[in-house]
Amino acid sequence: MKSVSRRRFIKHVGVSGMAVSLVSCGKSGNDNRRSEPLAGQPVPLRVQWTFRLDPEDRGASLGWHSPESSAEGWEKVSVPHTWQTGDDSAEYMGVAWYRGVFEAPAAWNGLVTRLEFEAIYHSAMAWLNGIPVGEHLRKGYTAFTLDVSSALRPGQENLLAVRVDNSFDRKMLPRGSSYDWTPDGGIIRPVNLIVTPRTFIERIDVDALPDLESAKAKLELCFVLQNKDKSAASLEIGYRVEEEDTGKTVLRREKAATASLEAGQSVEIRLPEDSFADPRLWHFDHPNLYRLVGEIACKGEPLHRLEVIFGVRSFVVKDRGFYLNGERVRLMGVERMGGSDPVWGMAEPAGLIRRDHDLLKELNCVFTRVHWQQDRRVLDYCDRHGILIQVEVPTWGPDTFEGMQDEPDPEIMQNALEQLRELIGRDRNHPSVFAWGLCNEIGGQNPPAYRFAERLYQEASRLDPHRLRTYASNSLAENCEKDVSGVMDFIEWNEYYESWYPGTVQDMKENLERIHAAFPDKPIVISEYGYCQCRPDRTGGDPRLAEILRTHTEAYREYDYVAGAIFFCLNDYRTHIGDKGLGALKQRVHGVMDLYGERKPSFEVLRSETSPAASLAIRRKGGKFTAVLAVRGSLPSYRLDGYSLRLVVYGFQNLPMESHRIALAGLDPGRKVEADLPFAESNPVRLKLDLLRPTGFSAATAWWTA
């Protein structure tokens, strides 16, 4: 084995302070020991990627995956990457290739090396050093890992080649060309390395539910273990739980369970239920997180460690409403259509993801859904900043079931089940994920669509019994009781009266009442509403969008069984069926901001409608200034805990001179409070008052001008 410096090993593996040696759990093999386990967390694969299109699909036969293949004709790119934003390739649907070289330290010899692709749209085949190492077909938004250990050349450079195909495909979801977002092909999300011992923790599933009466968190853990060694392994499993922000340990189990794995075996080990006292609950205004550090040991020696982040919270349906940690809440938000910036497309950098989700928070979005499985960085943001999100299998439109009779096509059904399993397998620990979305606008009274959604509901219930399951329906105008919505935990209705549907607000209200009559025990969420300027007769522009936003939201507030509403959408969005724009700017105009993030006047209307403050004002009487806050008693409505008022006083040359923070006691929905605004400036020219969430985001703003 060639020697490799400790510094180089740390650089590639991303594990600090760790000696490189092996622990064997079998009867043979290297018996060297170390005092700390190998922490096999994903670390970015840092390579210089090259790329080329393959319109005739000849790359494999020409040996493009081979280390001896010429570099001529390849262009340098950065991954994540999509060719759909290129000037000359925006309309290209087909096969393309990526190649990259990375160095594998000699210390990786004998370890398991895996590549994690967070998403490739939509089908991928991979080679390492010319050797096939795996494929992931017809699943464009779920993560997958490939074990490349047998093809790896430790101590040398290694060539990774990936063939990608984004052709419209009728054997997958979304099916064919029927869906309404951009089909950006490529390695659209980050690529990571995971280096572990030959026996390792693949995944840890965490279910953490509060017992509100006893003030305890009940913990259910499942360790997924793999043994890729040639001999059996006997393991001890331990873990500790700590507060993510403080590092304080709240629970420790040195030896919670044991496991025996045969050579080549993968097992799920469900640990005995555990608990810890006085948990800090996760809430969109208080996004408290915990870290679980799981560890396996062999013969008393630490072997492998894996860390996961989770939160303690409950989100349930009861009495026709939603209850978050025991509190009845009515929630609002707005959906973001990812991949819509023409510069980046689906290959979004971290800064763009952060920008857009900061905008969601500015819009008081605490409740949203998305049409497909999301980037890990999206869910991490929602966990840490407080957005409840429904993540979906990308089943879009009634054309999904075109040509089917009583049952869904077996290939489509299998593809959906695989996508659902991969979705839940990776994302179930995120406290921000409140529901699994199974499909969208499928024609839920059509027999194959009905059976499809019912089967997905059953599988989601088996995989994750603690989360809600639903689907977004557009087939509730007539015979509501026959829709597959009745199978779901709550009703979701895409409501587009005065846009896609003919009729008035009154017609919409009558339809809403019919839906409630069909499903009287279930809460209703308006899963989409808004105004699409997608036809020549849609001439109202942004003022019409703002009017529909106001009048429809006001109508929903009349019905206490409307537990939530999600406006569609944040942004005009890129889509191959867009009626406006060319190339990478082909789009549908549907948002409160444009493709590049420029705000329209409706942005502020949406911010006002989604605020938990019905009103916020500054009142002056003589030389005394008072803040007057009315907490909304209807949609959206929830208790305001930990909120404050921030006052900025402008004086000399209209510049900010003072800033003051006023803490507010907990406020229930419907409350009205007043607070004095004392400051030193004798001649204020402007006052700005913000209602601040505990997370620091402004929920409402009021101005006073002299």
Phi, psi and omega in degrees: 000129178289145179282142178229134183296150176301321182297318180294320179299316180298320181300317185277323185270333177077025179244117186269144174069032186239129175284147184262105176203175186244148171240127178254136178261356183266195182274350181220169178113179181295127184249023176296153184238157172219157185276342181236144178284157174286127181264101187272057176280149175297137174232148185300138171277114185256105178221164169268111183274148169236161192211148169201149175284157180221068187298335179262003179052053181249359187302318181295315181291334178273358176076033181295342179276354185275141175300338181275354183292145182292149176272358181292137179091359179259144177246149178284136177220166173252135177256132010297151185204145168222141177278353184287351176261001179282149181299323185260356185232013184298329182261003186283126175237119182162213188261142174213165185231150172233144173222144177208148180248133174223155180264131177256118178300149178300334181295347178282351179300126180091349176266169174265123179247122178240149172255129176253119173259117183288335169183138169230128181258122351242343181233136185224141169233138187232146175231143171237121183055037178082358183257128177299132181239359175146175180211161178214107193247137170060033176217096194270348186233011178251149181280154176209156179238147177236128175280113184252014187302318185289337180261352184287146175246088180300141181081006181224173171281147183231136179260119174259127177236136182228124173265127184239141178226125177243022179301144174302133190224124183273004179255016184217171172249133356292145189276129176056224182250019190283346191271162190246060167203181188281135181269045187302119179270154175134183172276087196272353178224170187301157175244133185233158172255141173230116181245124186221168167297173181287341171244125191207166173272118178279320186200152172232120176267132182237124169245116184235106185242135180281139166263101189291333180285319183266357182055047176232158172255123176271131188241123174242123185238142174228119177264126174259115187245148175231140174239105180259014177279170181271359179228164181293159181229135173248123191234151167251139182247130176223169179197163170221154178239132180223153175295131187293326184273329184256339185080002181294128179280127181249347180200137178217131175229109183290322180220086184276334182194168173236161180211143175239126182239130172287164177302130178079007186268148171240133183224155171253125180246111177269121184276158175301144180301140182229179179200162169217156190271155172051056180291148172272108189286147174277134180210153182297337174266349180220074186281068180286136183233155175237155174246129173254125177252106179264145184217142170244146179231154179234120180056037178083353181260128178303138184242308184210144181230141177222135180250139174225151178255140178211172176226160178254114178196157173237141176220106189228163173261131178202139175051045177064024181215176175261140176234119177255113182053039177090352182259130175289129183228146170239124197238151177226160177187193182215143179271141174256131174263102182294165178076014189261352174287122186295342179284320189250330186059215181290347180273063190283132174282165183301323182296322179290319177300317179295316181301310184295323181282333168298322177294320176301317179294323176297329178274016178061028179282113174241006191204117184210174173218165178221157187272351181210170181296142192255159171303139178305326182292332175295311182291325175298319178298313182298322176300315191273339184243351171092070170225122171284130187227138172259122181254140192236152163288134189281062175264109187233122167089154180293338179295346175305329186248019178300133178082359180264152182257257184273335185236151174292151177303133183302323180292320177294317180298316180294319178299319179296316180296319178296318180294320178296316181295318179292323177298306183292322180302323181271325195252006187290341182277351183286119179293339179290336181281109183262341182206152171262122176271130188264330181186173186217124172052053186266357189077069194287003173255357176284127187309310181294326177293318179301312183291326176299307182295322179297318179294319177296321177301315180297318181291319178297323178296322179291316185286326184213084185290349185267348181255154178286158180224138181200181172212152183270115187258143168237021183238044182243017180285327180223150177050049185307321186296344180270355184281150179293353173307328181295340178283335191281167181286331172209164185266133170241132184230121172277107190255112183230040171298145183071011176222269178284333181254139173288157177122181186245178175300322178297319176299319179298316181296321178294321176297317179299321179292325177294321178298315179297321179296326179287327183228067190294341183263359185249137172292155179245134172246129171281098189281342170207143165201158183154208186213115179262123177270060192254005181221157181301332181278355178272085188252004185286339178065199184297325176301323179291321176302315181295323179294315178297320177302312182294308189289323180288320178299317180299323179293319180299328184296342182285345189241115185290344178277356170278101188273346181194160177212134182235114180285142178241112003209182179301314193229148161304145190229146177287136178200144181291345177255019179295147181261357181227149177087163182234153175057231181292350180256013175295128196205169165243136182268107190216357193248177175264004168212162184271185185301327183268005176092009177286131184281143171262164178304330181294343179304312181290330176296315179297318179302319180291317183292330183268359182286143173287352176266119174292327176200151174217127185215158173249123181248133178246132174225106188065232178264009183257135178245139182226138172270135179236117183239128172246120179277134183296137179261353179232192186305122352278149179215132176193161182289138178262106178245130177080013179281163178210167173252136176243122180253130172242127183254125179256134181225252184314121179051034177060033180256152178292127184249328184216154173221136182224146178241131181240115180287142178248139172290163180303137185235125176278159177305139179090353181286153174230131182227156175233148180216134177294148179241079180279141176203166187271333184301123184276337182229068180293142176256335177209150171231136175240129182236124177244139168271115186258134171286163175300336178280356177096352180277145178280131178261342178194154182224138174231147180237148167232134179234135181295000000 
